[in-house]
Amino acid sequence: MWWDEQLGSNGKSARGDLCVLPQTTPRQTPYGSRADNQRPPAQPPKDPWQWWWDQARLSAQAFLAGHIPSEIAIFGPVLDDDERGLLEADVDVSFFYGGTGQYARSDYFVVGRPAVMVGALAVNAAINRRRRIAAQRDAEPTWRDRQTAHLWSTTHRLIWDRGQGVESLAYCEITGFYPDLDTWTAVLATGDGYPPVRLQGPAVPLVALWTATAVLGERWAHDPRLAALLR
């Protein structure tokens, strides 16, 4: 089975360059039908938040019991030969970074009576002060560029499309993993200068689950931030 081939003695593939789901002895059948749906049904659920939460809990408990997750077909992003789709959903994506802090100075000069010149200099100074304050605020790191994206989870990475081309984040590139199931949020950080990514939306608990199994290995089941999925 493709799942067995991905699981090596250290939780990586034979090539050693992939983070995949942790070492286990999976049962060679997918788990129950209710947890087989890793994408929303054709008829949108009345409560997508509850629907995705149920899928995340069922998937977490089934995976802990040794059942392999169901594979889904992914159309659009090109996957590696040994890469398999796990989940497809829409989520909100934003990035944490600051602006440049630069601004254009106003340096116009008025020739005329002293009173006119003093007034013009005061206006010019006020304009520059406002621009400087705005630039300083813009330089402060914050969550920016929030946009709904179509996201796929695979056995190797997260892929999303914000309408500007496909981007991806391999699990092995993740150096910080911060799920918050109470707010349906997961923050992912990398060590290569790429800004931290924040994912938000109904599907995030299940996205967080598959990400956790890849980046944490067997420790995912003992992560208190994911404990609600195993209750």
TORLOTI-446402 format. One record per atom (N, C-alpha, C): x, y, z. Coordinates in steps of 0.001 Angstrom, whole numbers, plus 524288, in hexadecimal, padded with zeros to 5 digits. Layout:
N
XYZ;...
//
This chain:
231
803507FB5280000;800008000080000;80372804DE80000;80177808EA7FD6D;8049A80DBC7FD2C;805A780FEF8028E;801FC80F0780649;802C38113980B83;8076C80EA880E31;807D68098880DB6;80C3E806C481013;811628088E80DC3;8116180994808A9;8163A80B1480616;8182F8105A80805;81480813B1809BA;8161A818D980B84;8184F818B7810FE;81700814B18141A;818848149881989;81DA6811B281A28;821AE8148981BBD;826BD8121A81C8E;827C28117882259;82C5F80FAF823B5;82D9A80EB38292D;82DCB813AC82C55;82E7F81824829D7;82EA981D1082CAE;82A2B8209D82B3C;8260381E8B828D5;8218F821C482773;8224F824BC82276;826808237281F7A;827758261981A8E;827838221281633;8276E824118116C;827938208680D04;82D0581E3E80C64;82D7981A95808D0;8328981820807FB;8368D81C1A80635;834C7820438038A;8387A82443801D5;83A39827A080661;837478279C80AA7;838C982A9C80F3B;837BB8305D80EBF;834D68321D80AC4;83418837B280A06;82E6A8394A80A8B;82B2A835D580CB6;825A38371680D44;823E283645812DC;820AE839C7814DF;81E00838EA819CD;818A0836C08186D;8177A8322C81A59;8127682FC081942;8100782E2181E6E;80BBD82B5B81E3C;8092D829CE82308;80C9A8260582611;80BEE825B282B34;80FAF822F182E80;80FBD81D1682DAA;8140081AB182F81;8147A8150C82F15;810188126683217;80DA080EB382FB7;8096680BD783235;808C0806B082F5C;8053B8038083112;803E57FEB982E46;7FE3F7FF3282C9B;7FD3D801DE8282C;7F7E18030E826B4;7F4E67FE3C82506;7EFDB7FE468260B;7EC767FA4E823E3;7EB967FBA281E28;7EB507F7BB81AF2;7EB5C7F89881555;7E5F57F9D781316;7E2A57FC3E81635;7DD8D7FDFE81450;7DC93803728164E;7DA26806DD8131C;7D8CA80C0C81508;7D4E280B9981977;7D49580FD181C86;7D10080FAC820ED;7CB828112C81F55;7C7F28112282340;7C254811978226E;7C097815AC81E92;7BC24814C381C2C;7BA56817F7817D2;7B99581DA581960;7B81081EB781E26;7B72D8242981FAF;7BC368274181FAB;7C090824A6820AC;7C59C82756820BE;7C869826FE81B8B;7C5F882482817A9;7C87E8241C81295;7C8288292E80F83;7C4B882CB581111;7C3DB8318180E19;7C7C1835A880FC9;7CBDB8365280CB2;7CFD883A3080DE9;7CF2C83F1A80A9C;7CA9D83FAB8084B;7C9188447080597;7C33A8450A80676;7C129849DB8063C;7BB9284A8E8073B;7B851847A580333;7B3AA845CE804A5;7B0458432B800E4;7AE4D846ED7FCC5;7AC3B844CE7F87D;7AA40848177F438;7A60684BCC7F639;7A2B4849DA7F9AE;79ECF84D2E7FC2B;7A13784F4F8012F;7A2678545E80172;7A51C8568480609;7A2308554180B12;7A500853AF80F27;7A26D852858141E;79FF38576D81673;79BBF856B081967;7991E85B2781BCE;79CB485DF881F9F;79FE585AFF82248;7A39985D4382601;7A90B85B43824AB;7ABE885E0A82143;7B11B85C1E81FAD;7B4EA85BB982436;7B44D85F1982817;7B7CF85EE982C96;7B734859B282F68;7B26A8580D83071;7B184853158331B;7B31384E8582FA3;7B20C84EF682A91;7B35884AB8826F1;7B930849AB826F3;7BC4E84DCC8267C;7C1F084D2082660;7C40484B6A82BAE;7C1A584D4D82FE5;7C35C84BAA83518;7C276845D1835CE;7BDF4843F283413;7BCD683E5A83467;7C0C983B3C8313D;7C21983D1D82C81;7C5E683A698293E;7CB3B83A3D82BE7;7CCC883E8A82E60;7D1DE83EBD830F9;7D21383AE383585;7CDF583AB2838AC;7CDDC8372683D2D;7CDDD8317083B69;7CA8983038837A4;7CA6082AD9835B4;7CF968293D83351;7D1FE82CC58306E;7D70182B9682DF1;7DB4682AD383200;7DB6D82E32835FB;7DF6C82DC383A07;7DEF0828A783CFE;7DA358274883E82;7D9688228184181;7DA7681DAA83E36;7D8F581DDC83939;7D9F28196B835CB;7DFC7818C5834BF;7E27D81D19833D0;7E81681CB9832C5;7EB0481AB78378A;7E96D81C7E83C2D;7EBEA81AA0840F0;7EB1A814C384193;7E6A3812D483FBF;7E57E80D3C84018;7E85380A0C83BEE;7EB2380CB183866;7EE43809F28348A;7EBE68099182F2F;7E79580C4D82E34;7E52480C2E8290D;7E7B08104382586;7E86F80F00820A7;7EABB812B581CFC;7E68C8167E81B21;7E7E981B6681A35;7E40881F1E81839;7E2BA81E0C81286;7DE1981F9B8110E;7DC6A81ED980BAA;7DF518228E80807;7E0A3820B480377;7E324823E77FF79;7DEFE826AA7FC3A;7DFF682B907FAD3;7DC7582E627F754;7DF6E82FD87F265;7DCA18303C7EE18;7DEFE831FF7E933;7DF8F837EC7E956;7E403839D87E7AD;7E50983F797E779;7E5CF841007E1CC;7E2DD844E37E01E;7E31D846CF7DAC1;7E4EC84C7E7DADC;7E91E84D997D831;7EB52852DB7D81C;7F114852917D965;7F282852AD7DE6C;7F80A8522C7DFD0;7FA3284CE87DE06;7FEEA84CEE7DC16;8017B848257DA59;8045A845C37DEFC;802FA840F17E058;8055183E4F7E4D1;809DF83AE57E318;80D57839C77E6C7;81181836067E5C7;80F24830947E51C;8123782D087E2DD;8103E827CC7E1D9;80E7F8250D7E6D7;8113D8260A7EB31;80FF38235E7F013;80CE7826E17F3D3;80AB682B137F1CB;807C182ECB7F502;801F282DC07F45F;7FF0782DF17F8A7;7F97582CC37F894;7F65A8312C7FB21;7F1B5832207F906;7EE548362C7FB2B;7EB62834487FFF7;7EAD9837C5803DD;7E81E83677808B1;7E34B839D58099A;7E37583EB0807E5;7DF54842608094D;7DF1B846BB80549;7DA67848D38047A;7D9A484D48800FA;7D570850C980353;7D691855D8803C9;7D2D28596F8063A;7D46285F0B80520;7D0CD862A080636;7D1F58683580605;7D34286A1480B86;7D77286D1E80C02;7D8F886F6481105;7DAB28750581013;7DAE68780E8143E;7DD1487D4E813F5;7E2E887CFD81527;7E61387F61811D5;7EBC387F518126C;7EDAC884E581328;7F10F885C6816F1;7F38588ADA817AD;7F93088A0581952;7FC5788E3D818F4;801ED88DD3819E4;8039D8921281DBD;8077D890CF82110;8093C8946182531;80E58896F582386;80E1289C0782269;812CE89EE182102;811D38A4BB8218A;815F78A7C58215C;8159A8AD6D821C3;816EE8B01381CAE;815428B50F81C31;816738B81881783;81C028BA1E8179A;81D588BD26813B1;822BB8BF1C81339;823DB8C3B2816D9;81FDB8C67281891;820AF8CB1381BCA;822498CFD9818B2;822668CF8681398;823ED8D3F681057;81F318D75180EEF;820328DC4880E14;81BFE8DFCB80C67;81E578E4338092D;81B1D8E68E805ED;81CDF8EADA8028E;81C4C8F00180578;8208E8F2D580612;820728F7DE808C1;81E288FC1C80537;81B708FF9D807AE;8197790435804F6;81D37908B5805F1;81F9F90AC8801C1;8239D90ED88025A;822819139F7FEF5;81D7A914CA7FE33;81C5B9194A7FAE4;81D9D91E4D7FDD4;81EE2922667FADE;8208C9276F7FD20;81D5B92BD17FAA0;81B5F92F467FDE4;81824933A37FC16;81B14938BB7FCE3;81B5693BE57F8C9;81DD6941047F920;8198E945237F97F;81A21948977FD51;8162F94CA97FE0A;8172B94F8D8030F;81304951D28052E;813919549980A0F;81517950E480E70;817D7952E18126D;8199C94F82816BC;8153494C4881923;810AA94EAC819D7;80C5B94BD081C4C;80AA39473B818E4;80A9894815813B6;80917943E681028;80D1D93F8B81048;81227941018105A;8165293D2681068;8163D939F381573;8155E93C7E819E1;8151F939B081EE3;81087935D981EE9;80C18937B381CE1;807879343781CA5;8088292F878192D;80B1C93065814B3;80C4092C1F8111E;80FFF9283281392;813EE92A1F81662;817A0926A281903;814E99236081D34;81130925C981FFD;80E54922F082409;80B0091E9C821A6;8086E91FD681D3D;8054891BE181A96;808BF91775818A6;80D4B918DF8166F;810E3914F18146A;812CF91162818CD;81405913A181D4D;815D89108F821C2;8119590CE9823B4;80CB590EC2823CC;8085990B8982595;8077C906E7821E4;807F5907F081CC7;80755903B1818F3;80B7C8FF82819BA;8105F9013D81A61;8149C8FD7581B20;814008FA638203B;812188FD1882447;811588FA6982943;80D318F619828C6;808E78F75A8262B;804CE8F3698256A;806CD8EED38222A;809CF8F00981E10;80BEC8EBD681ACD;80FC98E87981DDE;812FD8EAF082136;816CD8E7FB8244C;814058E45D8282B;80FFA8E66182AC4;80D0F8E32B82E81;80A6D8DE9A82BC2;808238DFB08272C;805948DB8182433;8098D8D76682286;80E478D90D820ED;812548D56881F47;814368D220823DD;814AA8D49982881;8164B8D1AF82D20;812438CD8482E8B;80D4B8CEE482E19;809388CB0A82F30;809568C6A282B36;80A3F8C80B82652;80A628C41482235;80F078C066822E8;8133B8C24582554;817E68BF1182603;817278BAEC82A3A;813528BB9E82DA8;812748B7DF831D9;8104D8B2C682F96;812A68AE54830F6;810AF8A95182EF4;80B138A855830C0;807E18A68A82D46;8027B8A53182E6F;800918A15982A4D;7FBF089F4182B1A;7F9C989BA38273C;7F7B789EAB82294;7F97C89D4D81DFE;7F8448A03A81944;7F66D89C85814EB;7F43989EEA810F4;7F2C989C2B80C15;7EEEC897BA80D0B;7EB5E89872810B8;7E7918944A811B2;7E4228938680CEB;7E3A388E9E80B5C;7E0BB88D61806A3;7DEF9887AE806DA;7DA60886AC804CE;7D8888814980481;7DB8887E618004B;7DD5C879C3801A5;7E076876977FDFF;7DE49871187FDE0;7DF1986E807F985;7DDC6868F57F90F;7E287865ED7FAC7;7E1DE862897FE98;7E64E85FDD80101;7E5C5859F980075;7EA4A857857FFA4;7EA9F851D97FF90;7EEAE8501C80393;7ED7B84C108068A;7F15A8496C809CF;7F2D08445D80714;7F7D184354806C4;7F9A283E6C8047F;7FD2283BA98087B;7FF2483736806FE;802BA8346B80A6B;808028371980AE4;8091683AF780784;80E2783D968078E;80DE68434D8093E;80985845E38085E;8098C84B92808E0;8040284DC68090C;803D6852E1809E0;7FF11855F58093A;7FF948591780436;7FB668595480134;7FB5585C3E7FC4B;7F6A985FD97FC74;7F750864B27FAC8;7F2CF8682F7FA7D;7F32586B9B7F5A1;7EE9E86D597F401;7EE26870A47EF5B;7EAB6875407F0C8;7ED00879ED7F0C8;7EA2187EBA7F201;7E86E881977ED16;7E89687EDD7E8A4;7E7358814F7E3BD;7EBBF884067E11F;7F06F883807E36F;7F520885F67E14C;7F956881E87E02E;7F7BE87D197DF9F;7FB7D878E47DEDD;7FBAC8755E7E3A4;7FD82870AE7E2E3;7FDA686CC87E708;8029986D7B7EA55;801F086D6B7EF82;8064586D947F32D;8060A868A27F67C;80A848670A7F896;80A7E862677FBDD;80E73862F580041;80D828600080463;810F285FEF808EE;811B785A3D80A84;8166E8583C809B3;817A4852D580B1E;817C7852518110A;815FF84DEA81304;815E784D22818AB;81B5984D9281B04;81F5B84BD58182C;824B284C0D81A3A;826C98519F81AA3;824258555181831;825CD85AC281884;8235785D8E81D2F;81FAD85B0481FCF;81CF785D7D82430;8204E85D1282914;8218C8619682B6A;824A9861BD83036;821708635C834F0;81CC18653783412;81944866B083855;813B686544836F1;811078628783A81;80BB7860A18398A;808598623E83E28;80478865AF83D3E;80167867F484177;7FB958678784040;7F944863108414F;7F39F8628984072;7F091864C484509;7EC298671A843EA;7E89586902847F0;7E31A8676784645;7E16D862D984808;7DC6B860C584656;7D7E0864088484D;7D890866CD84CA6;7D45B86A0E84EBD;7D2F386E7F84B07;7D6CE8704C84811;7D5D78748C84462;7D622872B783EB9;7D65986D9F83DE7;7D67E86B66838AA;7DB0686DB08357C;7DF8786DE983808;7E41C87073835C4;7E8E386CF883652;7EC5586D3083280;7F17186AA8832DE;7F57C86E5083082;7F9B586F2783354;7FE008726F83174;802B286EF183073;8051486F9D82BE8;8099A86C7E82A50;80E2B8702082933;8129C86F0782B85;817468722F82AA9;81B7786EE08281A;81ED48717282518;8233D86ED6822A6;8283D871B582414;82C9F86F3C82305;83194871998246B;8348F873C981FD3;832048746181B5B;834D887606816A5;8338187B93814F5;8318787EC581896;8303F8841F81744;82ACB884E481532;827F2880B481450;8228B8811C81282;81F31882D38171A;81B9B8869481663;818878887381AD0;814FC8843581D04;813FA8844582225;810488808782468;80B06880BD821A1;8088C87C3582124;8038E87BAD81E6E;7FF5287A818227A;7FAEC87D2E8220D;7F67787C1482578;7F1F3879FE82237;7EFE387580823CE;7EB678731D82141;7E6BD87386824EB;7E23687518822D5;7DD89875AF825FC;7D8D58739F822F8;7D53587136825BC;7D07386F6C8233A;7CEA186A3182543;7CA0F8686D82386;7C7C18639A82580;7CB3685EC9824DA;7CE2D85E778209F;7D14B859C181F90;7D66E8599B82282;7D7D485DBC8254E;7DCFE85E0F827BE;7DE06859B082BB9;7DA3C857F782EF0;7DB818539983277;7DD8484EC182FA2;7DB5384D8282B25;7DD2C848F78283C;7E26484A218258E;7E30E84EEC8239A;7E8218507B82171;7EC508500C825AA;7EB0E851EB82A5B;7EEC4851B782EB3;7F01084C1F83026;7EC34848AC82FEA;7ED328433283137;7F135840D582D8F;7F0558413E82867;7F3F783EC2824C0;7F94B84165824DD;7F96184688825E4;7FE6B8493082670;801458473882B41;7FE6E8469782F8B;800D2844C583467;8031A83F50833D7;8004583BD683136;8024283683830A8;807538365E82D8A;807F783A3082A0F;80CBA83A63826E2;8113C83D04829C2;8103A8417182C5C;8148B8446682EB4;815DC8429B83437;8122684032836ED;8131983E7B83C4E;813FE8389D83CBA;812B8835B3838A1;813308300C838FD;80F5682DE783CF8;810EC829E783FD3;80D738275F8438C;80BF982AEF84817;80ED882F2E848CE;80DA8832C184D1B;80884835A384C5F;8065B83587847A8;8019983882846B2;7FD41836E584A6D;7FD02831E184BC5;7F8C982FF184F16;7F944831D9854B0;7FDCA833EB85628;7FE9E835D285B75;7FEDE83BC785BB7;7FDD483E4F85757;7FDED844078572A;7F8E4846118599F;7F93D848EB85DFE;7F46984ACB86092;7F12F84E6885D26;7F3A4850D485952;7F0BE85464855E4;7ED178516D8523F;7EDFC84C59851A4;7EAB88491D84E45;7E7568455285167;7E786845BD8568C;7E4D5841F2859E0;7DF01841B5858DD;7DCA28461985768;7D6FE8462F85691;7D55A8429085223;7D8E98415984E8A;7D79783DE684A35;7D7418382A84BDE;7D970836F085071;7D97C8318785231;7D5A48307385695;7D2728343E857D7;7CE988337785C05;7C9B9830E0859F5;
//
